[in-house]
């Protein structure tokens, strides 16, 4: 995920952002992490790596709540 985000410096953000958010985070990571509630540290990692402005407010809130274990 971090490597994909680094591409934003070389390719238009409009291209990279959907790859990271829609394909990797929404379709893969969140679905996997949602199945195991003890993954708060992994949610926190997502928040550290992905720029917060890339998330919709509802997705950002969902990840933030899970990162603190709510």
N, C-alpha and C positions, 0 to 999 in steps of 0.2 A: 504494500500500500504506500509506504513511504517513497519507494522508487517511482511509482506512478505520479505522485504529487510533485516530485522534483521535475517532472517533465513540463510543468506549467511555466518554467523559465525558458523553455525552448519551443513549445507549441502553444497555440492559443488556449487560454484557460477554458474557453467555451467548449473545446474538444476534450480536454482532460477531465474537467469537473464531472460531466456525466459518467465517464468511465469509472471514476472513483466512487461517486455517490450512488448512482443508480445500479451499476453492475456489481461492484465489489462490496460496498457497505450495505446497501439495502437488500440486494438479492442474495448475498452470501453471508457476510459477517453477522449482521443482525439476526438473521434467521437461525444461524448456528448458536449464537450467544443467547438468544431468547429461550432456547431449550434447556439451558443450564443457568439457574439464577445465581450461582456463586461466581459468576464471571465479572464482577464489578471492576476488577483491575484491568481486564481486557477492554471494557467500555471506556475506562479512563484513558487507556492508550490511544483509542480511536480519537478521543477528544483532543489529545495532545498532538497527534499527527495531522489530522485533517483540519484545514482552516474552518473556523466556526461559521463564517459567512457562506460557506458552501452548502450548509444544511438548511433545510426548511425549518421554521421555528418549531413545528411539532416533532420532527425527527430529532432536533437538537435537544429538546426538552426530554424526550424519551431516553436518549442516550445519557444525558446528564443525571436523570433520576436513577437509572440503572447503575451508573458509575458510583453513586453514593449509596447504593443498596436499597433504594426505595421501590 
